[in-house]
Each structure stands twice: as C-alpha cells, then as structure tokens.
C-alpha cells in the first residue's frame, strides 16, 4: 500500500469495501488512511504489530490533525485489520477520541433574508433557498433532478442521501415559484439525450454530471460577504437555520427530525440549544424574586403532619 501500484493487499481491501457497498468517498478515505499508515511504517501494513499501532496513534496526536481527521484515519485502519486482515487483536488496539460537542452556528432571519437578496444570479438564489427553505445538505441540493420535484403532492424527494436513506421535504409555493423561474432560464444543451425526469436541476461543467458542492460553497461565501454577515457561517448553516427557525415557530421536533432525515432524535434536539427565540422567552427565577406573591415552586415530598 506504500506505492502507487495496486498491491494485492489494497486490491483485497477494495474488494471487501465494494462487497459491503461502502460509499466511494468512504473507500477513498479508508485507502488514504492505510497509505498514511504504510508511509509511517515504511513497510506493508500487514506486518504491523500492536506497538506499531500504538506509535502511530501517538504520532497522530503529536502531528496535530483535527480530532475528526484523526478518528477518520483510525476508522480506515480498523476496517483493514478487522475485515481484510482478520486481525481482531490489532483492531482492538485502535481507539477513537471523543469530539467536542459544539452547538450549530445559526443565521438570523434577517441575515438569511439579506443573503438571498444579494445572490448575484437566479441560480444562486434558488440554491440557497433550497438549503434554507427545505433543510437540504449541499450534496442533496446539487444532486436534485427534475423527477424529484413532485408538484402534485407538494414535496421534494431526496433520493439516497446520507446513510442511503430517502426522505421527503416540503415544496412551498415560494420554492416552487423559484424553481419554475430557474427551469425556464436553465441551460438546455445539457439535456440532449437525457430523459426529462433524469435531468439535473443544476448541471455541472462536465457533461452528465451535476455542479459540485465546491462551486456551491464558493457562491455561498461570496454572497455571505456581500450581505455583510460577519459570523463564520458555512453552507451547512442554512440547514441549521432551517431547523432552528422551525423549532422557534413551534413545529413539532419529530416533524423536524423527519425533514432533516435524522435517525436519532438526539441529533435534532441539539437545535433547542440555539433556538434563541425559545430561550429568551423562558422566565428566569431571578425575576420571580422581585415579584410579590410569586415564589419558585419547590418539588419534593411533603412531610407528614405531626
């Protein structure tokens, strides 16, 4: 795995990942992790010992990659040892570090309004509107096809997204109007030989491919700068803002969970930490102290009468 040629070990690992239908990006990440380990060892990973794994993990800690990047590297190695090499003893030596829990960075309604207003093109405005108005991830936005827009039911189908899951999100009248405007203005030469339902809403430069998330990310940061948004917002902040603003307006958290495609409610519940509209309306017990006739209710068992 230390050379550019595909070694028998790498080929076997690729076959193991393909048999388990791992996503292409996941496969690349795992191979990259094993190449880094081989570079550290200066020999093939199938000769590694428990001490080699220990030294490599210390090396990662000292070389300063992010916790997320470090854990991703060790996940790739764990697959190699647990699945491909069947070395459960070495796989057991691998550990992951708990990542700091950070609350999502959310844009206010005014900031979102300014972002949409300064979008240079109709295409950019539609892209941002899909992220904020439907809670779509960047990869979901760019991979939308004409057949995913169901005007009869008023929904947008998100097909085989993260975790290989399908879900439906709402298609609001405002969103439908923007999509229809874009469909009329959208370049047509990409559609030659492509069935109507299979046409990309946002075709890329390469024929038969959608635009990339990198292109979308560039458009977002240009618009955020033009809108005067000083927070370190990212494209994913639109999705965070979608969930937070729905929660502040009283939408049931289970509905938000379904719209976001979260498997666990805990992932959706974190938005309660940034729903400032809800937090600011909570009455502080300090205020009750200055209000005659009111007191903080105490919970506990009553003492039996003497």
N, C-alpha and C positions, 0 to 999 in steps of 0.2 A: 504493500500500500504506500510505500515511500516513493515510488516512481510514477511517471505519467502513464506508463503502460498498465493495462488492467491485469493485475495479478490474479492467480486462482482464488486467493482469499477474498479479494474485493469482488470478484465475479460471483462467488458463492454468497457473499453478503447482499449483493444487489438482487440475486435471485430470491433470497429469504425475504427481503423487503417487498419485492414485487409480488411474491406469493401471498403476503399479508396485505397487499393493496395499500401500502403506505403512500401518502401523497408525494408527488415528485419533489416538492420543496423539502419535505422531511427526509427523503432519501439523500438529497444533496447535502443536507445538514449533517446527517449521520456519517456520510463518506468524508466530509470535510473534518469532522471530529477525529475520525480514525487516522486520517492523513497527518493531522497535527500531533497525535499521539505517536505515530511512527516516526515523525521528524524529531520528536523529543527523545525517543528511544534510540534512534539511529539503527533500527532493525525492525523486523516484521512484528506486528502486534501479537501474533500467535505464539511468540516466545516470551511474552510478558509474564512477570511474577507479581505477587501481591505487593512486594516492596516497590516495584516499578509503578504500579497504580498509585500507591501512597505518595511517591515522589512527584508524580505528575500532578496530583491534586494540590500538593504544596506549591509546585511551580505555577499553577494557575492562580493560586491565592496571592503569590508574590508578584506575578506579572501584571496584575491589575485589571483583568477584564471584568465587565459587569457581572453581577450575580446571575442575571438571566442568561448571558452568553456562556458563563461557566457551567451552569446547570444543563444548558442545551448540549454542550460538548460532552458532558458526562452521560447524558441520555443516549447519545450515539454510541459511546463506548459500552454502555450497559447492554445495548442491543447486540453488539458484536460478541461480547463474552457470553451473554445469556442464551442467545438464539443461534448465532452462526458457529461459535466455537464450543458451545455447550459446557462452558467453564463457569458453573454456578458459584464455585468458590471465589473466583475473581470478581464476578458480578456483585457478590455480596460486599466486596471491599469499596464499592462506589457509593458515595453519599451525595445528597443534594443539600444545598443551603437554602434556608427559608428566605424568600424575598421580602423586603419591606412592603408593608401594605400602605399604598398611597391612595388618597381619595381622588376621584376623577376631576380633571380640570374642566369646568363648565363655563360656557359663554352665556351672558345675559341675553334676554330677548332683544334689547336694544342693539347689542353687539352683533347678534345674528342678523337683525334687520339691516344694519349697515353693511355687513359682509355681502349679503345678497344684492344690495343696491349698487355696490361698487364693482360687482363682477363685470369684467370687460366685455364678455360675449354672452349670448344666449346660452350657448353650450355650457359655459362655466356656471351660470345661474341655475340651470337645470341640474347639473351635477351636485352642486351644493344643496339645492332644495331636496334632492333625493336623500342625501346624508342626514339633513336635519328633519325634514318632513316625514321620513319613513324609518329613520334609525338604521340605515344600511351601512355596513362596513364599506371601506374603499374598494375592496376586491369585489364586493357584491354590486356596487354601483357600476363599475366599468364592464362587468360581465352580463349586464342585462340585455335580453333580446326582445324583439318585438312581441314574440309569443308569450312573454312573461307578464305583459300588461293585459289584465282582464277587466275591460271596461264594463262588461255586463254585471259582474259581481262587485265591482269597485275595489279590486285588490291588485297587488303586485305579487307575483310568485317569485320567491327567492329559491333557486334550484341548487341543491347540493352545495351548500355553503360550508362554513366551518363545522367540522365534525361530521361531514357528509349528511347534513340534515336539510330538508326542505321546510319552508315556512311561508306564511302569507303575511303581508303587511297592508295597511290601508292605502287606498288610492283616493286622495282627497280631490275635490273639484279644482282647487288651485293647482295641485300637482298635475292633474290630467290636462289642464289648460296649457301649462308649460310644456308638457311632453308633446302635445299636439303641435304647438308652435315649433318645437325643435324638430319634429318629424318632417315638417314641411321644409325647414331650412337645411336639414341634414344632407350631406353629400350623397349622391346616388351611385357613383361609379363603383362603390364597394359591393353593391348588391347584385352585380352581374353573376348569374348562375347560382344564386343563393335563394332558397325558399323564403317566402315572406316572413314566416314565423321564426326563421333561424337567423334573421338579420340582426347584427349588433346594433344597439341603440347608439353606441359611441365607438365606431370603428377606429382602429389604430392606423399607424403608418404602414405596417406590414399587412399585406392582403390576407384576409381571412382571420385576422386577429383583432381583439378589442384594444382600445387605448390602454396604456399601462397605468398602474397606481402611482408610478413616479411622476408621470405627466400630470395626473390629478393633484398630487401633493404640491407640485410646483405652482399650479394655478391657485390652490388654496392659500399658500403663503404669500403670493403676490397680492391677493385680494385682502388678506388679513392686514398686511402692511398698509395698503391703500385705505382701509377702513379705520386705521388708527388704533387697532387692537394691540395693546402692549403686553398682554399676558403671553406666556409661551405656549399658545394653543397649537394643536395639531389637527390634522384632518379628522382624527377619531373624536375630537372634542364636539363635533357636530352630533355624533351618535350619543355621546354623554349628555349633551344638552337636550336632545330629543327625549331621553328617558327622564331626566330631572324635571323638565318643564311639564311633562305629562303627570308626573307624580305630584308636583305642586298644584296642579289643577284638579287633583282628586281622582285620577284614573287608578283603578284597582291595580295593585302591584303584580298580581297574577297575569293580568292582561299585558302589562308592560313586559313581563318575563317572556310571554309568548311572542310578542312583537320583536323582541331582541334576539330570540332564539336561544335563551339561556337554559341549560339543563337543570341548574340548581337555583333555587330562589335566593340563596345567599349572594350569588353574583349580582342579582338585581337589587337586593336590599341595600347594597352599599350606596346607592343613589340617595337614600334617606339622609346620608351624612352631608350631602352637598345641596340638598333641596332647601335653599336659604329661605324661600317663601314660607315653608313649613316651620323651619327652625325659629324664624323671627317672630312667629305668632304664639310660640309657647310662652306662657306666663311664668316668670321667674318667682321662686318662693321669696326672694328678697322684696319684691313689690308687695307681697301679701303682708309683710311685717308692718308696713306703713298704712295699711287699710284697716280701720277699726271694725271689729265684728267679724273679721276673717282670720282664719288660722290655718296653718298647714296641717292637713289631715295625717294622723299617725296610724299606722297599721300595726296590729299586734293583738294578742289575746287579751280579752278583758279579765281582770281579776275577779274572782268570785266575791260576792258581797259577804261581809263579815257577819 
